[in-house]
Amino acid sequence: MNWNDLTRNWAENYCALRQEFPKLEPSAMPFLKADQDRFESYLAATHDMSLKEAQEAFDAFLSRHAKALRTA
């Protein structure tokens, strides 16, 4: 899965994001879902990670989610 796949079905994927990253605020998402870099920066700030850690965690989330979709 990539950023475009994620945002194409945002409502469903947001639930999975919240399970993985519980400090995401729904009110911030309309401003963040249009820009992956901005989203990753927000993720780092809200989850006490460096930007690199947030990017790696988000990439891992996308990879796991893509595998789940392929096996579904």
C-alpha positions as CSV (number, residue, x, y, z in Angstrom):
1,M,0.0,0.0,0.0
2,N,1.2,3.5,-0.7
3,W,0.0,7.0,0.4
4,N,-2.4,7.2,-2.5
5,D,-4.0,3.9,-1.7
6,L,-4.3,5.0,1.9
7,T,-6.0,8.3,1.2
8,R,-8.3,6.8,-1.5
9,N,-10.2,5.0,1.3
10,W,-9.3,7.3,4.1
11,A,-12.2,6.5,6.4
12,E,-11.5,2.8,6.6
13,N,-7.7,3.2,6.7
14,Y,-7.9,5.9,9.4
15,C,-9.3,3.3,11.8
16,A,-6.3,1.2,11.3
17,L,-4.0,4.2,11.6
18,R,-5.6,5.1,14.9
19,Q,-5.0,1.5,16.2
20,E,-1.4,1.8,15.4
21,F,-0.9,5.5,16.3
22,P,-3.5,6.3,19.0
23,K,-2.6,9.9,19.5
24,L,-3.8,11.0,16.1
25,E,-6.5,13.7,16.4
26,P,-9.4,13.4,14.0
27,S,-9.6,17.2,13.8
28,A,-6.1,17.4,12.3
29,M,-6.7,14.8,9.6
30,P,-8.4,17.0,7.0
31,F,-5.3,19.2,6.9
32,L,-2.8,16.3,6.9
33,K,-4.3,13.6,4.7
34,A,-3.4,15.7,1.6
35,D,0.3,15.6,2.3
36,Q,2.4,12.6,3.3
37,D,5.4,14.7,4.5
38,R,3.1,16.8,6.7
39,F,1.4,13.7,8.1
40,E,4.7,12.1,9.0
41,S,5.9,15.3,10.7
42,Y,2.6,15.4,12.7
43,L,3.0,11.7,13.5
44,A,6.5,12.4,14.9
45,A,5.4,15.3,17.0
46,T,2.4,13.6,18.5
47,H,4.0,10.2,19.2
48,D,7.4,11.4,20.6
49,M,9.4,10.2,17.6
50,S,12.0,11.7,15.5
51,L,11.0,12.4,11.9
52,K,13.0,9.4,10.7
53,E,11.4,7.1,13.3
54,A,7.9,8.3,12.3
55,Q,8.7,7.7,8.6
56,E,10.0,4.2,9.4
57,A,7.0,3.4,11.6
58,F,4.6,4.7,8.9
59,D,6.4,2.8,6.1
60,A,6.1,-0.4,8.3
61,F,2.4,0.3,8.8
62,L,1.9,0.7,5.0
63,S,3.8,-2.6,4.3
64,R,1.8,-4.5,6.9
65,H,-1.5,-3.1,5.7
66,A,-0.6,-4.0,2.0
67,K,0.2,-7.6,3.0
68,A,-3.2,-7.8,4.8
69,L,-5.0,-6.6,1.8
70,R,-3.2,-9.1,-0.5
71,T,-4.2,-12.0,1.8
72,A,-7.8,-10.8,2.3
